[in-house]
Amino acid sequence: MSALAEGGAVPDVLVPHWLTAAEREELRTVVRRALDAGAVHPLAAFHLADVLTELHVATARDVVWPSSAARVRRVTGWGADVLPVRLSARELASVLELSALAPALRTALCQDRV
């Protein structure tokens, strides 16, 4: 562990948002359409591209280390398709600014499933 320089930039904290396969696919579709339309601010586009990357990483992470998410699903009773999608506050804010984001998905991203 290293100390941060005083007054230096603080790294983004990635917070897991536990989403079903359908929610992840919906998020992927909404983000991809927003990027393809080119109607988002360039900085938001950068963060949205990171969201697409994390959606792929979340799936790969579960293939490589399946026991981590499986333990959480077992304890919570969530379905086998629920995976953590780790987003920074900036990435989440960029997603929440998308008008095409469905209310149910917005709710899933803004609250715990418990």
Secondary structure as UniProt FT lines:
FT   TURN            6..7
FT   STRAND          15..19
FT   HELIX           21..37
FT   HELIX           42..64
FT   HELIX           66..76
FT   TURN            80..81
FT   STRAND          83..87
FT   HELIX           89..96
FT   TURN            99..100
FT   HELIX           103..110
//
